[in-house]
Amino acid sequence: MNWYDSEKMAALPPTTSPTVDSGNLAACLITLKQGCLALVDAPLLGDQHAGLLVIMDILAEALDALEKNNPHSTGNLLKES
C-alpha cells in the first residue's frame, strides 16, 4: 500500500498495490530464488569465509591461553564433552 492516513494509521483508497511495487517484489523474489539455488552446491565455509576462520583460530588460541593461566579452571573449554 502506498498511501496511509498518518492519524488513523489506515490505508487510503484504493487499497491496491501499485504495479511497480508488485514488479519490485517479483524481482526480489526471483533474485532470492537464484541466490538460494546457488547456495545449494556451495561449500558451507568456502574461500569467502577465510577471514571468519582466522578469527575463530585467534579466539581459540586466546581461550586456550586464558585457561592455562587460570588456576581455577575446571578444564579446557575447547575440548568436547
C-alpha positions in Angstrom: 0.0 0.0 0.0 1.4 3.3 -1.0 -0.8 5.8 0.9 -1.7 5.9 4.5 -3.7 8.2 6.8 -1.0 9.1 9.4 -3.6 9.9 12.1 -5.7 6.8 11.7 -2.8 4.5 10.5 -5.1 3.1 7.8 -4.6 2.6 4.1 -6.2 5.2 1.9 -8.4 4.0 -1.0 -7.7 2.5 -3.4 -6.1 -0.2 -1.2 -4.3 -1.9 -4.0 -0.6 -2.5 -4.5 0.7 -0.5 -7.4 2.1 -2.4 -10.4 5.7 -1.0 -9.8 5.7 -2.3 -6.3 4.4 -5.7 -7.4 7.2 -5.8 -10.0 9.8 -4.9 -7.4 8.6 -7.7 -5.1 8.7 -10.2 -8.0 12.2 -9.1 -9.0 13.4 -9.5 -5.4 11.8 -13.0 -5.1 13.4 -14.1 -8.3 16.8 -12.8 -7.1 16.3 -14.6 -3.8 15.4 -17.8 -5.5 18.6 -17.7 -7.7 20.7 -16.9 -4.7 19.3 -19.9 -2.7 19.8 -22.2 -5.7 23.4 -21.1 -5.9 24.0 -21.8 -2.3 22.8 -25.5 -2.6 26.1 -26.5 -4.2 28.4 -24.0 -2.4 30.6 -25.2 0.4 29.4 -24.2 3.9 32.7 -22.4 4.7 34.3 -21.6 1.4 37.1 -19.2 0.5 34.9 -16.2 1.1 34.8 -17.1 4.8 38.5 -17.4 5.3 38.5 -14.3 7.5 35.9 -15.8 9.8 38.1 -19.0 10.1 41.1 -16.9 11.0 39.2 -15.0 13.7 37.9 -18.4 15.1 41.5 -19.6 15.3 42.6 -16.5 17.1 39.7 -16.8 19.6 40.6 -20.5 20.2 44.2 -19.6 20.9 43.1 -16.8 23.3 40.7 -19.1 25.2 43.4 -21.7 25.5 45.9 -19.2 26.8 43.3 -17.9 29.3 42.6 -21.4 30.6 46.3 -22.2 31.0 46.8 -19.0 33.1 43.6 -19.5 35.2 44.4 -21.6 38.4 40.6 -22.1 39.0 40.0 -23.6 35.6 37.8 -26.7 35.6 39.0 -28.0 32.3 39.6 -27.0 28.7 36.6 -25.1 27.3 37.6 -26.2 23.8 37.5 -29.9 24.5 34.5 -31.9 23.6 32.4 -33.3 26.4 
